Amino acid sequence: MIYLTLGKGEISLNTKNKIINSAIKNFFNLGYEKTSLSLIASEVGIKKPSIYYHFKNKEELFILSINHILDSLEDQILTSIKKVDSSKAMLENIFSCLIEFNSNLSIMVGNNYNKPINMLNLFHLGRNRFPSLGERIDNYYNFLNDTITNIVRIGQKNNKIRTDLSEESLALEIIAWLEGLFMLSTIYSSFNINSIRQNLYDNMWKMISAEATPKTKTKKSFFKKKSFSKTISLGTKW
């Protein structure tokens, strides 16, 4: 089994982190009920009682595993945007960070690097079973939404991102677009998100860049007796 920290490559981990990695893999692949502490202990190479030295029970292990994923992801997002100073580069780094994180998580659960997993399944399981995780998951998406919204505002202030777009709505659209890409990657065998990640981002940026001028189109009515024109704004959504 490959042990790794999410997004940082393969390294030697301590026992607690090995338990968490094994737990994430099995909770994702088998679900909560079918994942046993005996199975996790066997994969890590320890006795089952040793798990209780680090975790009270399976419930605590599951909750801490989800928190581990979200904490790691938030840290890596913040680190990625601190490396650059332009709104375009910040959004691109978040985009790449999320893809890289999900790709490495895919390796952790035994899948292909080029088929990033959809974490929504794991989040949905956690939210339904443990209310406290619902709040933690909401906090993550609030963090991601606020981070992207602030970047969009910076871009609009510096005339890099279209000012006719609502920063709050645009942030949510970017998040939904990314989650949709990960979901598509899990069900569409021909879709390799890593091979076209740069093209995907470039296309997104072209649609929100201040250089993209919204176009208008005049559409005639189908009614012949009362002829009137209607102006439809194109490009307000991407």
C-alpha positions as CSV (number, residue, x, y, z in Angstrom):
1,M,0.0,0.0,0.0
2,I,1.3,3.5,-0.8
3,Y,1.3,5.9,2.1
4,L,1.3,9.6,1.2
5,T,0.3,13.0,2.5
6,L,-2.2,14.6,0.2
7,G,-0.4,16.6,-2.4
8,K,3.1,16.2,-1.0
9,G,4.2,12.9,-2.6
10,E,5.1,9.6,-1.0
11,I,6.8,9.7,2.4
12,S,7.2,7.7,5.5
13,L,4.3,8.3,7.9
14,N,3.8,7.7,11.5
15,T,1.3,5.1,12.7
16,K,-1.5,7.5,13.3
17,N,-1.3,8.9,9.8
18,K,-1.1,5.4,8.3
19,I,-4.3,4.6,10.2
20,I,-6.1,7.7,8.9
21,N,-4.9,7.0,5.3
22,S,-6.2,3.4,5.5
23,A,-9.4,4.6,7.0
24,I,-10.0,7.1,4.2
25,K,-9.3,4.4,1.6
26,N,-11.7,1.9,3.1
27,F,-14.5,4.4,4.1
28,F,-14.4,5.6,0.5
29,N,-14.4,2.2,-1.1
30,L,-16.5,0.2,1.3
31,G,-18.6,2.7,3.2
32,Y,-18.9,3.2,6.9
33,E,-20.7,0.0,7.9
34,K,-18.4,-2.4,6.0
35,T,-15.2,-0.8,7.1
36,S,-13.9,-2.5,10.2
37,L,-11.1,-1.5,12.6
38,S,-9.7,-5.1,12.1
39,L,-9.3,-4.5,8.4
40,I,-7.6,-1.1,9.0
41,A,-5.2,-2.6,11.5
42,S,-4.3,-5.4,9.2
43,E,-3.5,-3.0,6.4
44,V,-1.4,-0.8,8.6
45,G,0.4,-3.8,10.1
46,I,-0.6,-3.4,13.7
47,K,-2.9,-5.1,16.2
48,K,-6.5,-3.9,16.4
49,P,-6.1,-2.7,20.1
50,S,-3.3,-0.4,18.9
51,I,-5.9,1.7,17.1
52,Y,-7.5,2.6,20.4
53,Y,-4.3,4.2,21.5
54,H,-4.9,6.9,18.8
55,F,-8.7,6.8,18.4
56,K,-11.6,6.1,20.8
57,N,-13.7,4.2,18.2
58,K,-14.6,3.9,14.5
59,E,-16.8,6.9,14.8
60,E,-14.0,9.2,16.0
61,L,-11.7,7.8,13.3
62,F,-14.2,8.6,10.6
63,I,-14.8,12.1,11.8
64,L,-11.1,12.8,12.2
65,S,-10.4,11.3,8.7
66,I,-12.8,13.8,7.1
67,N,-11.4,16.6,9.1
68,H,-7.9,15.5,8.0
69,I,-8.9,15.8,4.4
70,L,-10.5,19.2,4.8
71,D,-7.7,20.6,6.9
72,S,-5.1,19.5,4.4
73,L,-7.1,20.9,1.5
74,E,-7.6,24.3,3.1
75,D,-3.9,24.5,4.0
76,Q,-2.8,23.7,0.5
77,I,-5.2,26.2,-1.1
78,L,-3.9,29.0,1.2
79,T,-0.3,28.0,0.4
80,S,-1.0,28.0,-3.3
81,I,-2.4,31.5,-3.5
82,K,0.3,33.0,-1.3
83,K,2.8,32.1,-4.0
84,V,1.4,34.5,-6.6
85,D,-0.1,38.0,-6.6
86,S,-2.4,38.2,-9.6
87,S,-6.1,37.2,-9.6
88,K,-5.5,35.0,-12.7
89,A,-2.6,33.2,-11.1
90,M,-4.5,32.7,-7.8
91,L,-7.5,31.2,-9.5
92,E,-5.3,29.0,-11.6
93,N,-3.4,27.8,-8.5
94,I,-6.6,27.0,-6.7
95,F,-7.8,25.1,-9.8
96,S,-4.5,23.1,-10.0
97,C,-4.4,22.6,-6.3
98,L,-7.9,21.0,-6.2
99,I,-7.2,18.7,-9.2
100,E,-3.8,17.7,-7.7
101,F,-5.3,17.0,-4.3
102,N,-8.1,14.9,-5.7
103,S,-5.7,13.0,-8.0
104,N,-3.4,12.1,-5.0
105,L,-6.5,11.2,-3.0
106,S,-7.4,8.9,-5.8
107,I,-4.1,7.1,-5.5
108,M,-4.6,6.8,-1.7
109,V,-7.9,4.9,-2.2
110,G,-6.4,2.6,-4.8
111,N,-7.6,4.3,-8.0
112,N,-5.8,6.0,-11.0
113,Y,-4.0,9.3,-10.6
114,N,-5.7,10.5,-13.8
115,K,-9.1,9.7,-12.4
116,P,-9.5,12.1,-9.5
117,I,-12.2,10.9,-7.1
118,N,-15.4,12.7,-6.2
119,M,-15.2,13.6,-2.5
120,L,-18.9,14.5,-2.5
121,N,-19.8,10.9,-1.9
122,L,-17.7,10.8,1.3
123,F,-18.9,14.2,2.4
124,H,-22.5,13.1,1.9
125,L,-21.9,9.9,3.9
126,G,-20.4,12.0,6.7
127,R,-23.1,14.7,6.8
128,N,-25.9,12.1,6.9
129,R,-24.4,10.1,9.7
130,F,-22.7,12.7,11.9
131,P,-24.3,16.2,12.2
132,S,-21.0,17.7,13.4
133,L,-19.4,16.9,10.1
134,G,-22.1,18.7,8.3
135,E,-21.0,21.9,9.9
136,R,-17.3,21.2,9.2
137,I,-18.1,20.5,5.5
138,D,-20.1,23.8,5.3
139,N,-17.2,25.6,6.8
140,Y,-14.9,24.2,4.1
141,Y,-17.2,25.4,1.3
142,N,-17.7,28.7,3.0
143,F,-13.9,29.0,3.1
144,L,-13.5,28.1,-0.6
145,N,-16.4,30.4,-1.6
146,D,-15.0,33.4,0.4
147,T,-11.5,32.8,-0.9
148,I,-12.6,32.7,-4.6
149,T,-15.0,35.7,-4.1
150,N,-12.2,37.8,-2.7
151,I,-9.9,36.9,-5.6
152,V,-12.7,37.8,-8.0
153,R,-13.1,41.2,-6.3
154,I,-9.4,41.8,-6.6
155,G,-9.5,41.0,-10.2
156,Q,-12.5,43.3,-10.9
157,K,-10.8,46.1,-9.0
158,N,-7.7,45.7,-11.1
159,N,-9.8,45.4,-14.3
160,K,-8.7,41.9,-14.9
161,I,-12.1,40.2,-14.4
162,R,-15.4,41.3,-15.9
163,T,-17.2,43.7,-13.6
164,D,-20.6,42.8,-15.1
165,L,-20.4,39.4,-13.2
166,S,-21.5,39.0,-9.6
167,E,-18.5,38.0,-7.6
168,E,-20.6,35.8,-5.2
169,S,-22.4,34.0,-8.1
170,L,-19.2,33.6,-10.0
171,A,-17.4,32.0,-7.1
172,L,-20.2,29.5,-6.7
173,E,-20.2,28.7,-10.4
174,I,-16.5,28.0,-10.3
175,I,-16.9,25.7,-7.3
176,A,-19.8,23.9,-9.0
177,W,-17.9,23.7,-12.3
178,L,-14.9,22.1,-10.5
179,E,-17.0,19.6,-8.6
180,G,-18.8,18.7,-11.8
181,L,-15.4,18.0,-13.5
182,F,-14.5,15.6,-10.7
183,M,-17.8,13.9,-10.9
184,L,-17.5,13.5,-14.6
185,S,-14.0,12.1,-14.2
186,T,-15.4,9.2,-12.0
187,I,-18.1,8.1,-14.5
188,Y,-16.7,9.0,-18.0
189,S,-13.8,6.6,-18.8
190,S,-12.5,8.7,-21.7
191,F,-12.2,11.9,-19.6
192,N,-8.6,12.5,-18.4
193,I,-8.8,15.8,-16.4
194,N,-5.0,16.0,-15.9
195,S,-4.2,15.8,-19.6
196,I,-6.4,18.9,-20.4
197,R,-6.3,20.8,-17.1
198,Q,-4.5,23.8,-18.5
199,N,-6.9,24.0,-21.5
200,L,-9.9,23.8,-19.1
201,Y,-8.5,26.7,-17.0
202,D,-7.6,28.8,-20.0
203,N,-11.1,28.4,-21.4
204,M,-12.6,29.4,-18.1
205,W,-10.4,32.4,-17.8
206,K,-11.3,33.6,-21.3
207,M,-15.0,33.7,-20.3
208,I,-14.5,35.8,-17.1
209,S,-11.5,37.9,-18.2
210,A,-12.1,41.6,-18.6
211,E,-10.8,41.2,-22.1
212,A,-14.0,39.2,-22.9
213,T,-16.5,41.7,-24.0
214,P,-20.2,40.6,-23.6
215,K,-22.0,40.5,-26.9
216,T,-25.6,41.3,-27.7
217,K,-27.8,39.7,-30.2
218,T,-31.1,41.0,-31.5
219,K,-33.8,38.3,-31.8
220,K,-37.0,38.8,-33.8
221,S,-40.3,37.7,-32.5
222,F,-42.0,34.6,-33.9
223,F,-45.3,36.6,-34.0
224,K,-45.8,38.3,-37.3
225,K,-48.6,40.8,-36.4
226,K,-46.6,42.5,-33.6
227,S,-43.0,42.7,-34.6
228,F,-40.6,43.7,-31.9
229,S,-37.0,43.1,-31.1
230,K,-35.5,41.7,-27.9
231,T,-31.9,42.2,-26.8
232,I,-30.4,39.1,-25.2
233,S,-27.1,39.5,-23.3
234,L,-24.8,36.7,-24.0
235,G,-21.8,35.7,-21.9
236,T,-23.2,36.8,-18.5
237,K,-22.8,33.2,-17.4
238,W,-20.0,30.8,-18.3
